Amino acid sequence: MTNGSRECLSGTQRITAAKLVRNFAKVQALAQDRPCVITNHSRETHVLLSIKEYRSLLEKSEIIEPDPLIEIGRMTNEAMIIFDEERRVLYANYIATAMLRMSDDELNGALLDEIPEIRDTIVGTMASRTCISNEPTSTEAVSPFSKNAWIRVRTFPWRTQNLLLIQDITDQISSRRLANIKASIIDAMRVHGGIGYARISLRGTIDQVDGSFPLMLGLPAERLVGSPMENLLEISERSAFRDALEDVLRGDESKRLSVHLITNSGVIEEVVVVMVQLNGSYGVEGVVVLIAK
């Protein structure tokens, strides 16, 4: 091998196919340290490398890429179970094991039909339907896993597998029921005619009113929004009303006052007002004032 060839091999580990044939032993020795690139007409065609390097590459190629579904299962806040066409559990995330009160070893590999909370409930019915029809399903139901709880269940096929997602929605159901109750109460107040309410902002002005309160005053709702509530009262009662409103905004207990409203026609209406602090997701949002004749 010429000096030029040796410099090429020791520097870049590149050698032509012709020189490989003539100097195989030397190239083989070089390849023990670093892979040697073989070229043919200046184009790279092969790589000569040691058996140690080759086995290392084989081991790396056998590393299994993470399943994207399992990665999602580790991050989601829902119970997630992957199962096959025989309804055998292939994977369950930590929320599923906690919800079913089973260990990983107990749950992975088990049949869904062997788990009473799934087999005898709507959860099992939906899983079976997806297995048979390849159709996605979704429903909300009373939880078979906890008392006084609700869950949202979704199943759908995913390639050769099936997916079961279970989410606790007890808080959502409670909020929905409270919203329904509130709507019914407001409707009952409207029918009664002598009860109304106003929502007061942190600035002490009216943010929102129902249908009955404007009728008591003989004013359209648009005229009331943005106005200070105390301006609707007799002058002698405004200071006490403002102090009570500020107390409630600061967190004191709810207040009950007897006051006199000045209607648009000039008639004075004696009413009872109750003030309750209004709390939202980010703290105090104002005060709700209930007005009753």
Secondary structure, DSSP 8 states (H G I E B T S, - for coil): --HHHHHHHHHH-EEEHHHHHHTHHHHHHHHTTS-EEEEETTEEEEEE--HHHHHHHHHHHT-----HHHHHHHH-SSEEEEE-TT-BEEEE-HHHHHHHT--HHHHTT-BGGG-HHHHTSHHHHHHHHHHHH---EEEEEE-SSSTT-EEEEEEEEETTEEEEEEEE-HHHHHHHHHHHHHHHHHHHHHHHSSEEEEEE-TTSBEEEE-SHHHHHHT--HHHHTTSBGGGGB-HHHHHHHHHHHHHHHHT---EEEEEEEE-TTS-EEEEEEEEEEEEETTEEEEEEEEEE-
